[in-house]
Amino acid sequence: MLNDTTYQENNESCMLINIAVLIRHVFFLCILITSGVAQAASYQRINWVDLLPEKDLKALENPPAYINEIEDGSLEDALSDKMLSALEQSTLPDDAYQRALSSTDVVAAYDDKAIRLPGFIVPIEMNDQQQVTQFFLVPYFGACIHLPPPPPNQIIYVTSEQGILVEDIYNAYWLQGTIKTTFTENDVAQSAYSMTVDTIEPYTEE
């Protein structure tokens, strides 16, 4: 039979053990939370203009006067950027704006960087489960589908080994992954960047 002193000592020992276990659980929980925050913070949030070299950005921000003279619905307006560029070459041999529209120049500083970027998905390939495994990420809806493609340095070729279930291509998404300055070309478009996606989620304002 335990006396009061022994019982009290055993009770205190149990309490100390329980406290130690609780502290250990809290410690590991803090590690997990910190790890999750660090992982989210490790992706650099960028905008599409960040992927444009300075000379291309300046050219696109200052279009030549003849652009404003093209009427909506005209033949010139219906032509793709590449076709229009080819037609203008003879009369505009040094047109920085047209060169920027087809530029494959990149910002080398973003090569092999973990980034977070919003955009619209243009599916290229799907697996048997109807999940998208290859697609182009573009800055505006309809690019490469209903509208001419943006400049190649405003298109990212994205791959996902597991595949991504894209419920609605009409909506924008946030993507996180590693971007590379790799050129890709197919029947749909050309891209000056590629990306291996880690996470994808519906777009929300941040």
C-alpha positions as CSV (number, residue, x, y, z in Angstrom):
1,M,0.0,0.0,0.0
2,L,1.4,3.4,-1.0
3,N,1.7,6.1,1.6
4,D,0.7,9.7,0.9
5,T,4.2,10.8,0.2
6,T,4.8,8.0,-2.4
7,Y,1.5,8.6,-4.0
8,Q,2.2,12.3,-4.3
9,E,5.6,11.6,-5.8
10,N,4.2,9.2,-8.4
11,N,1.4,11.7,-9.2
12,E,4.0,14.5,-9.7
13,S,6.1,12.2,-11.9
14,C,3.1,11.4,-14.1
15,M,2.3,15.0,-14.4
16,L,5.9,15.8,-15.5
17,I,5.8,13.0,-18.1
18,N,2.5,14.3,-19.5
19,I,3.8,17.9,-19.6
20,A,7.0,16.6,-21.4
21,V,4.9,14.7,-23.9
22,L,2.7,17.8,-24.5
23,I,5.7,20.0,-25.0
24,R,7.1,17.6,-27.4
25,H,3.9,17.5,-29.5
26,V,3.7,21.3,-29.5
27,F,7.4,21.5,-30.5
28,F,6.8,19.2,-33.5
29,L,3.6,21.1,-34.4
30,C,5.5,24.3,-34.4
31,I,8.1,22.7,-36.7
32,L,5.4,21.6,-39.1
33,I,3.7,25.0,-39.1
34,T,7.1,26.8,-39.6
35,S,8.0,24.5,-42.4
36,G,4.7,25.1,-44.1
37,V,5.1,28.9,-43.8
38,A,8.7,28.7,-45.0
39,Q,7.7,26.6,-48.0
40,A,5.0,29.1,-49.0
41,A,7.4,32.0,-48.5
42,S,10.0,30.3,-50.6
43,Y,8.0,31.0,-53.8
44,Q,8.6,34.4,-55.2
45,R,5.4,36.1,-56.3
46,I,5.9,37.7,-59.7
47,N,3.9,39.5,-62.4
48,W,3.9,38.8,-66.1
49,V,5.7,42.0,-66.9
50,D,8.6,40.8,-64.7
51,L,9.3,38.2,-67.4
52,L,9.7,40.8,-70.1
53,P,13.2,42.2,-70.8
54,E,13.3,45.9,-70.3
55,K,13.6,46.7,-74.0
56,D,10.5,44.6,-74.8
57,L,8.5,46.2,-72.0
58,K,9.4,49.7,-73.2
59,A,8.5,48.8,-76.8
60,L,5.1,47.3,-75.8
61,E,4.3,50.3,-73.6
62,N,5.0,52.7,-76.5
63,P,3.3,51.2,-79.6
64,P,3.9,53.0,-82.9
65,A,1.2,55.4,-84.3
66,Y,0.0,53.0,-87.0
67,I,-1.3,50.6,-84.3
68,N,-4.0,53.1,-83.4
69,E,-4.9,53.5,-87.1
70,I,-5.9,49.8,-87.4
71,E,-9.7,49.5,-87.2
72,D,-11.3,46.7,-85.2
73,G,-12.6,44.0,-87.4
74,S,-10.3,45.0,-90.3
75,L,-8.1,42.5,-92.2
76,E,-5.0,43.8,-90.4
77,D,-6.8,43.3,-87.0
78,A,-7.7,39.7,-87.9
79,L,-4.1,38.8,-88.8
80,S,-2.0,37.1,-86.2
81,D,0.9,38.9,-84.7
82,K,3.4,36.8,-86.7
83,M,1.7,37.4,-90.0
84,L,1.3,41.1,-89.3
85,S,5.0,41.3,-88.4
86,A,6.0,39.7,-91.6
87,L,3.8,42.1,-93.7
88,E,5.2,45.1,-91.9
89,Q,8.9,44.1,-92.2
90,S,9.3,45.7,-95.7
91,T,8.0,49.1,-94.5
92,L,9.1,49.0,-90.9
93,P,12.5,47.3,-90.8
94,D,13.4,48.7,-87.4
95,D,10.1,48.4,-85.6
96,A,10.8,47.5,-81.9
97,Y,7.1,47.0,-81.2
98,Q,6.7,44.2,-83.8
99,R,9.9,42.6,-82.6
100,A,8.7,42.6,-79.0
101,L,5.5,40.9,-80.1
102,S,7.5,37.9,-81.3
103,S,10.4,38.2,-78.8
104,T,11.9,35.0,-77.3
105,D,14.3,37.0,-75.1
106,V,14.1,36.2,-71.4
107,V,15.0,37.6,-68.0
108,A,17.9,35.3,-67.1
109,A,17.6,36.1,-63.4
110,Y,14.4,34.0,-63.2
111,D,16.1,30.8,-64.5
112,D,15.6,27.9,-62.1
113,K,13.6,30.1,-59.6
114,A,10.7,29.0,-57.5
115,I,7.8,31.4,-58.4
116,R,4.1,32.0,-57.8
117,L,2.2,33.4,-60.7
118,P,-1.5,33.7,-61.8
119,G,-2.6,32.9,-65.3
120,F,-5.0,31.1,-67.7
121,I,-4.5,27.5,-68.8
122,V,-4.3,26.3,-72.4
123,P,-4.3,22.5,-72.3
124,I,-1.9,20.7,-74.7
125,E,-2.0,17.1,-73.5
126,M,-4.1,15.0,-71.1
127,N,-3.8,11.6,-69.5
128,D,-6.3,8.7,-69.4
129,Q,-8.0,10.3,-66.4
130,Q,-8.6,13.5,-68.3
131,Q,-6.0,15.3,-66.2
132,V,-3.9,18.0,-67.9
133,T,-0.2,17.0,-68.0
134,Q,1.1,19.6,-70.4
135,F,-0.3,23.1,-71.0
136,F,0.6,26.7,-71.7
137,L,0.1,29.3,-69.0
138,V,-0.9,32.7,-70.5
139,P,-1.6,36.1,-69.0
140,Y,-5.1,36.6,-70.4
141,F,-8.1,34.5,-71.3
142,G,-8.5,33.3,-74.9
143,A,-4.8,33.5,-75.8
144,C,-3.8,30.8,-78.3
145,I,-7.5,29.8,-78.6
146,H,-9.8,32.7,-79.6
147,L,-7.1,35.3,-79.7
148,P,-3.6,35.5,-81.2
149,P,-0.9,34.3,-78.8
150,P,1.0,36.8,-76.7
151,P,4.8,37.2,-77.2
152,P,6.7,33.9,-76.5
153,N,8.3,35.5,-73.4
154,Q,4.7,35.9,-72.1
155,I,3.9,32.2,-72.4
156,I,5.1,29.5,-70.0
157,Y,5.1,25.8,-71.0
158,V,4.0,23.9,-67.9
159,T,4.3,20.1,-67.2
160,S,2.8,18.0,-64.4
161,E,3.8,14.3,-64.0
162,Q,0.7,13.5,-61.9
163,G,-1.7,15.6,-64.0
164,I,-4.0,18.4,-63.0
165,L,-7.7,18.3,-63.0
166,V,-8.7,21.6,-64.5
167,E,-12.4,22.1,-64.0
168,D,-12.8,25.4,-65.9
169,I,-10.3,26.8,-68.4
170,Y,-12.3,30.1,-68.4
171,N,-11.0,30.9,-64.9
172,A,-7.6,31.9,-63.8
173,Y,-5.3,29.9,-61.4
174,W,-2.4,30.5,-59.1
175,L,0.6,28.3,-59.9
176,Q,3.6,27.6,-57.8
177,G,6.7,25.8,-59.2
178,T,10.2,26.2,-60.7
179,I,10.5,28.3,-63.8
180,K,13.3,27.8,-66.4
181,T,14.4,29.9,-69.5
182,T,13.7,27.0,-71.9
183,F,12.2,27.5,-75.4
184,T,9.3,25.3,-76.5
185,E,7.4,25.3,-79.7
186,N,4.4,23.3,-81.0
187,D,1.4,23.8,-83.3
188,V,-0.3,26.0,-80.6
189,A,2.4,28.5,-79.8
190,Q,5.9,29.3,-78.8
191,S,7.1,29.8,-75.3
192,A,10.3,31.2,-74.0
193,Y,9.9,29.8,-70.5
194,S,9.0,26.4,-69.0
195,M,7.8,25.4,-65.6
196,T,7.4,22.3,-63.4
197,V,4.3,23.0,-61.4
198,D,4.2,22.0,-57.7
199,T,0.8,23.4,-56.7
200,I,-2.2,24.9,-58.5
201,E,-5.3,26.6,-57.0
202,P,-8.2,28.8,-58.2
203,Y,-7.3,32.4,-58.5
204,T,-8.2,34.8,-55.7
205,E,-7.2,38.3,-55.1
206,E,-4.2,38.7,-52.8
